[in-house]
Amino acid sequence: TTVFGEYSSGKTLFAQIVIANAQREGGVCIFVDAERTYDPDWFALTGVDLDPKKLLVVRPRTLEECFDMMCDALQTVKPAVLVMDSIPALVPQDMLKVEMSKKDFQGLHARKITEGVRKANLANDVTALIYVNQLRVNMGVKFGNPEALPGGKGLGFYSSVMIRVRRGK
């Protein structure tokens, strides 16, 4: 499942509610905190059990490390729910090795996301995978929808369900 929307629209809140419900059913859950925004107080307020036997919080350094950790956990831990928050926060390791002005990495993030999602789906037997993504606007689009999702088109191809979250009253 891909959950997407503008910033502060409730994407992570949605994921927290799913985690809390899975825990009430006896499931172990994993929260991959690529954005470094995990707040245990906020998670607890939304009903998430913070017991390390029921919630594992991981913070990968690179995109590749993230998907390697996810694939390993899907095979060994077999969590009820695994939330990856969020796609745009993942940085390919090649980008970390050089200065930003030295090389253009156009398309690298999308290719690596597609590869990682493909590997995670193949490693998955029983887990509800939730990818949190952000909605972006492509500047200069005159016709059609200017909204786009970071991470390329592969994520949408591998998602069974795509949920758009919007702010409301």
C-alpha positions in Angstrom: 0.0 0.0 0.0 1.2 3.5 -0.8 -0.2 6.3 1.4 0.5 9.8 -0.1 -0.5 13.4 0.3 0.8 16.8 1.1 3.0 17.5 4.1 1.2 17.4 7.4 -1.9 15.7 5.9 -2.0 12.7 8.2 0.0 10.1 6.3 2.1 9.0 9.3 -1.0 9.2 11.6 -2.8 6.8 9.3 0.2 4.4 9.5 0.2 4.7 13.3 -3.5 3.8 13.5 -2.8 0.7 11.3 0.1 -0.3 13.5 -2.0 0.1 16.7 -4.8 -2.0 15.3 -2.4 -4.8 14.2 -0.8 -4.8 17.6 -4.2 -5.2 19.2 -4.6 -8.3 17.1 -1.3 -9.6 18.5 1.0 -8.6 15.7 4.5 -7.3 15.8 5.1 -4.1 13.7 8.1 -2.4 12.3 8.4 1.4 11.7 11.2 2.4 9.3 11.9 6.0 10.3 13.8 7.3 7.3 12.6 10.8 8.0 13.9 10.7 11.6 10.5 12.0 12.9 9.5 9.1 15.2 8.1 10.6 18.4 7.3 7.9 21.0 5.0 10.2 22.9 2.9 10.9 19.8 2.9 7.2 18.8 1.7 6.3 22.3 -1.1 8.9 22.1 -2.4 7.3 19.0 -2.6 3.9 20.6 0.7 2.3 19.5 2.2 -0.1 22.0 5.9 1.0 22.4 7.1 -2.3 23.8 10.2 -3.3 21.8 8.7 -6.8 21.4 5.7 -5.3 19.6 7.2 -2.3 17.8 10.6 -2.2 16.2 11.8 1.3 15.1 14.7 1.3 12.6 16.6 4.2 11.1 18.5 3.3 8.0 21.3 5.6 6.7 20.8 4.9 3.0 18.2 3.7 0.6 20.0 0.5 0.0 20.4 -0.2 3.7 16.7 0.5 4.2 15.5 -2.1 1.7 18.1 -4.6 2.8 16.8 -4.3 6.4 13.2 -4.5 5.2 13.9 -7.7 3.2 15.7 -9.3 6.1 12.9 -8.4 8.6 10.2 -9.6 6.2 11.9 -13.0 6.1 13.0 -13.3 9.8 10.6 -11.2 11.9 7.6 -11.6 9.6 5.8 -8.5 11.1 2.1 -8.0 10.7 2.8 -4.4 9.4 5.9 -2.7 8.2 5.7 1.0 7.5 8.4 2.8 5.5 8.2 6.5 6.2 9.0 8.0 3.7 10.1 7.4 0.2 11.5 10.9 -0.5 13.7 10.7 2.7 15.7 7.8 1.4 19.1 8.7 -0.1 21.0 6.4 -2.4 24.5 5.6 -1.0 26.2 6.9 -4.2 24.8 10.4 -3.5 26.4 10.4 0.0 29.8 9.6 -1.5 30.3 12.8 -3.6 29.7 16.5 -3.3 26.3 17.6 -4.6 27.9 19.9 -7.2 30.2 17.2 -8.6 27.7 14.8 -10.2 24.1 14.7 -11.4 22.1 11.7 -10.1 18.9 12.3 -12.2 16.7 9.2 -12.1 18.9 7.3 -9.6 16.4 7.6 -6.7 13.5 6.3 -8.8 15.5 3.3 -10.2 16.7 2.4 -6.7 13.2 2.7 -5.2 11.7 0.5 -7.9 14.5 -2.1 -7.3 14.0 -2.0 -3.5 10.2 -2.3 -3.7 10.5 -5.2 -6.1 12.9 -7.0 -3.7 10.7 -6.3 -0.7 7.6 -7.6 -2.4 9.4 -10.8 -3.4 10.6 -11.2 0.2 7.2 -10.7 1.6 4.8 -13.5 2.6 2.5 -12.2 5.2 3.2 -8.5 6.0 1.1 -5.5 5.2 3.7 -3.2 3.6 2.9 0.5 3.8 5.0 3.0 2.0 4.5 6.7 3.0 5.1 9.1 0.1 4.7 12.8 -0.4 2.8 14.7 -3.0 4.9 17.1 -5.1 4.0 19.6 -7.7 6.0 19.7 -11.0 6.6 23.3 -11.8 5.9 24.5 -15.4 3.2 21.9 -16.2 0.6 23.7 -18.3 -1.7 20.8 -19.2 -2.7 17.8 -17.1 -2.1 17.2 -13.5 1.1 18.8 -12.2 1.1 16.5 -9.1 3.7 13.8 -8.9 5.0 11.2 -6.4 8.7 11.0 -5.7 10.3 7.6 -6.2 9.3 7.0 -9.8 6.4 5.0 -11.3 7.6 1.6 -10.0 6.2 2.1 -6.5 2.7 2.6 -8.0 3.1 -0.5 -10.1 3.9 -2.6 -7.1 1.2 -1.1 -4.8 -2.1 -3.0 -4.6 -3.7 0.0 -2.9 -2.9 3.7 -3.2 -4.5 6.0 -0.6 -4.5 9.7 -0.9 -4.7 11.5 2.4 -5.9 15.1 2.6 -6.1 17.6 5.4 -9.6 18.3 6.6 -11.5 20.2 9.2 
